[in-house]
Amino acid sequence: MSVDDHLGPPSPRPLRVAIVGAGPAGIYAAEALTRQQEIPVAVDLLDRLPTPFGLVRHGIAPDHPKMRAIRDTLHRALDHPSVRFVGNVEIGRDLSCGELLEAVDAVIYTYGAARDRQLAIPGEELPGSLAATDLVAWYTGHPDADRATVEAALARARSVVVVGVGNVALDVARVLARTPAELEATDMPQHVLDALAAAPVAEVTILGRRGPAQATFTTQELRELGELAEATVLVDPADLEQDPSAAERAATDRVVGRNLAVLAGWAGHAPQPGRTRVRLRFFGRPVRLLGEDRVTGVEVERTEVDADGRASGTGEVSALPADLVVRSVGYRGCGLPELPLDAGRGVVPNEAGRVLRDGRPAPREYVAGWIKRGPTGVVGTNKHDARETVTALLEDATAGVLRPRGGSKNDLVAELRARGADPVLLEDWRAIDAAEVALGATRGRARTTLHQWETLMAAVREAAARAR
């Protein structure tokens, strides 16, 4: 009898799952896969960036340290022995969807919804008109941020109009209205802090086409506007007058009721000399951006809201001065080559997370997060969403629809390197993390975000050279 006979039959190979997108949805999916005990798994968590955490790193405003601390929680999933972070890998460039699917047993797409929605009004193409996605990418240090365009717009921005009444709109307004001292301790890149300190912002108007009862911001985000060191929040009392449907909504929805109470507390404020004015203006929709060579204002039409919460124009038009207009009216998902997309909704067609091709579940392909459901909810919403998708995947594995495939023997990282890619693994990310902490320490901060591709990859190379 051989030694192998004494050892018994070999244990089954783990199910190899690739997750495309290392933001909250992807990390929560990895966590759900590794926490279950029924089926052994090995997870490769891929991201186009050399850094994990997605919108937690490059979406949540840096002046929200408690929210950004979510990444400490997310990091625990990256440390699991069955999870491998594989950054600096782009699907469509380094591997196609089909090639990735051939290399593993199943793929979960969680790459989010990074494209902004447009206002689709005349003048939107003028200099001084920005998407919130561009501004947020810039102040969070995203390596793809268009620094020149954003900083040129900010340099002349005395009056700013932010179109939208969601949390991102509040983030943008709050960051622009903060003093340099308030932002000094954040992890913003130094050039961002310098540009914000030099920007001549004196007034920020948050413009919503519907009423305060239909606004989608959370109460915590709203209250923080009132905590700014050198800003006064202004609200027109007339905007807070409630019709029966708005009053009913406030009575039945606690968030709406709390928001209205916060807004009512600001309704008596008056502008104060030397302080930035942050104005919340409701029942107005932009119909045209004014200006010839650059934005000089916004033409706003007064709206009215029906019992179902739909806004319609009244024909009453006014002009609102603006040197900078930031649209914050939502995100849209975009497609990957070979992956179906519902262009109208900006999501991958799916059923409980199973990708649908021609109306039928596609074997071994799944989605989670915004590309599954659309850009809704908060960070924690992705946890339940990912669990639903992982449950579907495990059901398919139990039913035999999904199983370890004999042909999937090659290591994904080795395959990527053979193709000339330069994948960034967890230890490489730790080198980037350490470099950011070290850079922050030079100015008395917890960290400073590295914002350039070359600088990020240099931190990896330097750490590897020291280890040799």
C-alpha positions in Angstrom: 0.0 0.0 0.0 1.4 3.4 -1.0 1.7 6.5 1.2 -1.0 8.1 -0.9 -3.4 5.3 0.0 -2.9 6.0 3.6 -3.7 9.7 3.0 -7.1 8.9 1.4 -8.7 10.7 -1.5 -7.6 14.2 -2.2 -9.7 17.0 -0.8 -11.9 18.7 -3.4 -10.4 21.8 -5.0 -12.0 25.1 -3.7 -14.4 26.9 -5.9 -12.5 29.7 -7.6 -14.5 32.9 -7.6 -13.2 36.2 -9.2 -14.9 39.4 -8.0 -14.5 42.4 -10.3 -14.4 45.5 -8.1 -12.8 45.8 -4.7 -15.2 48.4 -3.3 -17.7 47.7 -0.5 -20.0 45.5 -2.7 -17.0 43.3 -3.8 -15.5 43.1 -0.3 -18.9 42.2 1.3 -19.3 39.5 -1.4 -15.9 38.1 -0.5 -16.8 38.2 3.1 -20.0 36.3 2.6 -18.3 33.7 0.5 -15.6 33.0 3.1 -17.9 33.1 6.1 -20.1 30.2 4.8 -18.9 26.7 5.7 -20.7 24.5 3.1 -18.4 25.0 0.1 -14.6 25.7 0.1 -13.8 28.8 -1.9 -10.8 30.8 -3.1 -11.5 34.4 -4.0 -9.6 36.7 -6.2 -10.7 40.3 -5.6 -9.8 42.3 -8.7 -9.8 46.1 -9.1 -8.7 48.4 -11.9 -6.9 50.6 -9.3 -3.9 49.5 -7.3 -5.9 50.3 -4.1 -9.0 48.7 -2.6 -12.2 50.1 -1.1 -13.7 51.8 -4.1 -16.1 54.6 -3.1 -15.1 54.4 0.5 -11.6 55.6 -0.6 -12.7 57.8 -3.6 -16.3 58.7 -2.9 -16.9 59.5 0.7 -15.7 63.0 1.5 -12.4 63.1 3.3 -13.8 65.4 6.1 -15.9 62.3 7.2 -13.3 60.4 9.1 -15.9 58.2 10.9 -17.4 57.1 7.6 -14.0 56.6 5.9 -13.1 54.4 8.9 -15.4 51.8 7.3 -12.3 50.8 5.3 -10.7 49.5 8.6 -13.7 47.1 8.8 -13.5 46.2 5.1 -9.8 45.5 5.5 -10.5 42.5 7.7 -12.0 40.7 4.7 -8.9 41.3 2.7 -6.8 39.6 5.4 -8.8 36.3 5.1 -6.5 33.5 3.9 -9.0 32.5 1.2 -9.1 36.1 -0.3 -6.5 37.5 -2.6 -6.5 41.2 -3.6 -5.4 41.7 -7.2 -5.2 45.4 -8.0 -4.1 47.2 -11.1 -6.0 44.8 -13.3 -8.5 46.1 -15.8 -11.1 43.9 -17.4 -11.1 44.7 -21.1 -7.4 45.6 -21.1 -5.6 42.8 -19.2 -8.3 40.2 -19.6 -11.6 40.0 -21.4 -14.7 38.9 -19.5 -14.6 35.6 -21.4 -10.9 35.0 -20.6 -11.6 35.7 -16.9 -14.5 33.3 -16.9 -12.2 30.6 -18.4 -9.6 31.2 -15.7 -12.0 30.7 -12.8 -15.2 28.9 -11.9 -17.5 31.9 -11.4 -17.3 35.7 -11.6 -19.2 38.3 -9.6 -19.2 41.8 -11.2 -19.3 44.5 -8.5 -17.6 47.4 -10.4 -20.3 50.0 -9.5 -21.7 52.9 -11.4 -19.0 55.5 -12.1 -20.5 57.5 -14.9 -22.4 60.7 -13.9 -25.9 61.6 -15.1 -26.2 64.8 -17.1 -28.7 67.6 -16.8 -29.2 67.6 -20.6 -29.7 71.3 -20.8 -28.1 74.0 -23.0 -24.8 75.4 -21.7 -23.9 72.2 -19.8 -20.7 71.9 -21.9 -19.4 75.4 -20.9 -16.2 75.7 -18.8 -17.3 76.1 -15.2 -19.8 73.2 -15.5 -18.6 70.1 -13.7 -19.9 66.7 -12.7 -19.9 65.9 -9.0 -18.0 62.7 -9.9 -15.2 64.8 -11.3 -15.0 67.1 -8.2 -15.2 64.2 -5.8 -12.5 62.3 -7.7 -10.3 65.3 -7.4 -10.7 66.0 -3.7 -10.4 62.3 -2.7 -7.2 61.9 -4.7 -8.4 59.5 -7.4 -5.5 58.9 -9.8 -7.7 59.5 -12.9 -9.0 62.9 -11.6 -8.8 65.8 -14.1 -6.8 68.1 -11.9 -6.3 70.9 -14.4 -10.0 71.3 -15.3 -11.3 71.2 -11.7 -8.7 73.6 -10.3 -9.2 76.1 -13.2 -13.0 76.1 -12.4 -12.4 76.5 -8.7 -10.0 79.4 -9.1 -12.9 81.6 -10.3 -15.7 80.1 -8.2 -17.1 82.8 -6.0 -20.7 81.7 -6.4 -21.3 78.0 -6.7 -24.6 76.1 -7.6 -24.8 72.4 -6.7 -27.7 70.8 -8.5 -29.1 67.9 -6.5 -30.3 67.2 -3.0 -28.6 63.9 -2.2 -25.7 63.2 0.2 -23.1 63.8 -2.5 -24.5 67.3 -3.2 -24.2 68.0 0.6 -20.7 66.6 0.6 -19.6 68.9 -2.2 -21.2 72.0 -0.7 -19.7 71.2 2.7 -16.2 70.7 1.4 -16.3 73.9 -0.6 -17.6 75.9 2.4 -15.1 74.6 4.9 -12.1 76.7 6.1 -8.6 75.6 5.4 -8.2 74.8 9.2 -11.2 72.5 9.1 -9.7 70.5 6.2 -6.1 70.5 7.4 -6.3 67.2 9.2 -7.9 65.3 6.4 -6.1 62.9 4.1 -6.7 65.1 1.0 -3.6 65.5 -1.2 -1.8 68.8 -0.5 -2.6 70.3 -3.9 -6.3 69.8 -3.1 -5.9 71.6 0.2 -4.0 74.4 -1.5 -6.6 74.9 -4.2 -9.5 74.8 -1.8 -7.8 77.4 0.4 -7.3 79.7 -2.5 -10.8 79.3 -4.0 -12.8 82.5 -3.5 -16.0 80.7 -2.6 -18.4 83.0 -0.9 -21.8 81.4 -1.6 -22.9 77.8 -2.3 -26.5 77.2 -3.4 -27.9 73.6 -3.2 -30.7 73.5 -5.8 -33.4 70.9 -5.8 -36.1 70.5 -8.4 -38.6 69.1 -5.8 -39.4 70.1 -2.2 -37.6 69.3 1.0 -40.0 66.4 1.7 -38.6 64.7 -1.5 -34.9 65.3 -0.8 -32.8 62.2 -0.5 -30.1 63.3 1.9 -29.8 61.7 5.4 -30.3 63.7 8.5 -26.7 63.3 9.8 -25.3 64.7 6.5 -27.8 67.6 6.6 -27.0 68.5 10.2 -23.3 68.8 9.4 -23.9 71.8 7.2 -24.9 73.7 10.4 -21.6 72.7 12.1 -19.3 74.5 9.6 -16.9 76.9 11.4 -17.4 80.0 9.1 -20.6 79.4 7.1 -24.2 80.3 7.6 -27.0 78.0 6.3 -29.9 79.8 4.7 -33.4 78.4 4.0 -36.4 80.2 2.6 -39.3 79.7 5.0 -41.7 79.6 2.0 -40.0 76.4 0.8 -40.9 74.7 4.0 -44.7 75.3 3.7 -46.2 71.8 3.3 -49.1 70.7 1.2 -51.1 67.7 2.4 -49.0 65.1 0.6 -45.7 66.6 2.0 -47.2 66.7 5.5 -48.3 63.1 5.2 -44.8 62.1 4.0 -43.2 63.9 7.0 -45.6 62.2 9.4 -44.9 58.7 8.1 -41.2 58.9 7.2 -39.0 59.6 10.2 -36.0 60.7 8.1 -38.2 63.2 6.2 -39.6 64.5 9.5 -36.2 64.9 11.0 -34.8 66.7 7.9 -37.7 69.1 7.9 -37.1 69.9 11.6 -33.4 70.6 10.8 -34.3 72.9 7.9 -36.9 74.7 10.0 -34.1 75.5 12.5 -32.2 77.4 9.7 -35.2 79.2 8.2 -34.7 82.2 10.4 -31.0 82.7 9.6 -29.8 85.8 7.8 -26.5 86.3 5.9 -23.6 87.4 8.1 -20.7 89.5 6.9 -17.5 87.5 6.4 -19.2 84.1 6.5 -19.8 81.8 3.6 -23.4 81.5 2.7 -24.8 78.0 2.1 -28.3 78.2 0.7 -30.7 75.4 0.3 -33.2 76.2 -2.5 -36.0 73.9 -3.4 -38.7 73.8 -6.1 -36.4 74.9 -8.8 -35.0 73.1 -11.8 -32.1 74.3 -14.0 -33.2 74.8 -17.6 -30.1 76.5 -19.0 -26.6 77.4 -18.0 -25.9 81.0 -18.8 -22.7 82.4 -20.3 -20.7 82.5 -23.6 -17.1 81.6 -22.9 -17.8 80.1 -19.4 -20.6 79.7 -16.9 -22.0 82.9 -15.5 -25.3 81.7 -14.1 -28.2 79.3 -14.1 -31.6 79.9 -15.5 -34.0 78.3 -13.0 -37.7 77.5 -13.5 -39.9 77.3 -10.5 -41.6 73.9 -10.1 -44.5 72.5 -8.3 -44.8 69.0 -6.9 -47.9 66.8 -7.2 -49.2 64.3 -4.7 -47.0 61.5 -6.2 -43.8 63.6 -5.8 -43.4 64.5 -9.5 -42.1 67.9 -10.3 -43.4 70.0 -13.2 -42.4 73.5 -14.4 -44.6 76.5 -13.7 -43.1 78.8 -16.4 -41.8 81.2 -13.8 -38.1 81.7 -14.6 -35.3 83.5 -12.7 -31.5 83.8 -13.1 -29.1 82.6 -10.4 -25.5 83.9 -10.6 -22.9 81.1 -10.7 -19.2 80.9 -11.6 -19.3 77.1 -11.0 -22.1 74.7 -11.5 -21.8 71.1 -10.1 -24.3 68.6 -11.2 -25.0 65.9 -8.6 -28.1 64.2 -10.0 -27.0 60.6 -9.8 -24.7 57.9 -11.2 -25.1 55.5 -14.1 -23.5 52.1 -14.6 -21.6 51.4 -17.8 -21.0 48.2 -19.6 -18.0 45.9 -20.0 -17.2 44.3 -23.3 -19.1 41.0 -23.5 -21.3 41.8 -20.5 -25.0 42.7 -21.1 -26.2 46.1 -19.9 -29.7 47.6 -19.5 -28.8 51.0 -20.9 -32.0 52.6 -19.7 -31.4 51.7 -16.0 -27.6 51.5 -16.2 -27.5 48.0 -14.6 -26.5 44.5 -15.7 -29.8 42.6 -16.2 -30.0 40.0 -13.4 -32.3 37.9 -11.2 -31.3 37.9 -7.5 -27.8 38.6 -8.7 -27.6 36.0 -11.5 -26.7 37.7 -14.8 -29.4 37.4 -17.4 -28.5 36.8 -21.0 -31.4 36.9 -23.4 -33.7 36.7 -20.4 -32.1 33.6 -18.9 -29.6 33.1 -16.1 -26.0 32.9 -17.5 -24.1 30.1 -15.9 -21.3 31.2 -13.6 -21.9 35.0 -13.9 -23.2 37.1 -11.1 -23.5 40.8 -10.1 -23.7 42.8 -6.8 -23.8 46.4 -5.7 -24.7 49.4 -7.9 -24.2 47.6 -11.2 -26.8 45.1 -9.9 -29.5 47.4 -8.4 -28.5 50.9 -9.5 -26.9 53.7 -7.4 -29.1 53.5 -4.3 -28.6 53.1 -0.6 -25.7 53.7 1.7 -22.4 51.7 2.1 -24.1 49.2 4.4 -26.8 48.5 1.8 -24.2 46.6 -0.2 -23.8 44.0 2.6 -27.4 42.6 2.2 -27.2 43.0 -1.5 -23.9 40.9 -1.7 -25.4 38.3 0.6 -28.3 37.8 -1.8 -25.9 37.3 -4.7 -23.7 34.9 -2.8 -26.8 32.9 -1.7 -27.7 32.5 -5.4 -24.1 31.4 -6.2 -24.1 28.9 -3.4 -27.5 27.6 -4.4 -26.1 27.0 -7.9 -23.1 25.3 -6.5 -25.3 23.0 -4.4 -27.5 22.2 -7.4 -24.5 21.3 -9.5 -25.0 24.2 -11.9 -21.7 25.6 -10.7 -18.8 23.4 -9.7 -15.0 23.4 -9.8 -14.0 22.9 -13.4 -11.2 20.6 -14.4 -9.8 23.0 -16.9 -9.3 25.9 -14.4 -5.9 24.9 -13.2 -3.8 28.0 -14.0 -3.2 30.6 -11.3 -4.9 33.9 -12.3 -2.0 36.1 -11.1 0.5 34.0 -13.0 -1.6 34.2 -16.1 -1.9 38.0 -15.7 1.9 38.3 -15.4 2.5 36.1 -18.4 0.3 38.6 -20.4 2.5 41.5 -19.3 0.2 42.9 -16.6 1.6 44.2 -13.2 -0.9 43.0 -10.6 -0.8 44.7 -7.2 -1.3 42.2 -4.3 -2.1 42.7 -0.7 1.4 43.2 0.4 1.9 45.8 -2.3 -1.2 47.6 -1.1 0.3 47.6 2.4 3.3 49.3 0.9 1.1 52.0 -0.6 -0.8 52.3 2.7 2.5 52.7 4.7 3.7 55.4 2.2 0.5 57.4 2.7 0.8 57.2 6.4 4.4 58.3 6.3 3.6 61.2 4.0 0.8 62.3 6.3 3.1 62.2 9.3 5.3 64.8 7.6 2.5 67.3 8.1 1.0 66.0 11.3 -1.8 64.0 9.7 -2.9 60.4 10.0 -2.3 60.0 6.2 -2.1 61.8 2.9 -3.6 60.2 -0.1 -1.2 59.4 -3.0 -3.0 60.6 -6.1 -0.8 59.7 -9.0 -0.5 56.3 -10.7 3.3 56.6 -10.9 3.6 57.5 -7.2 1.3 54.6 -6.2 3.3 52.1 -8.2 6.6 53.6 -7.0 5.6 52.9 -3.4 5.2 49.2 -4.5 8.5 49.0 -6.3 10.4 50.7 -3.5 9.0 48.3 -0.9 9.8 45.4 -3.1 13.4 46.6 -3.5 13.8 47.0 0.3 12.6 43.5 0.8 15.2 42.0 -1.5 
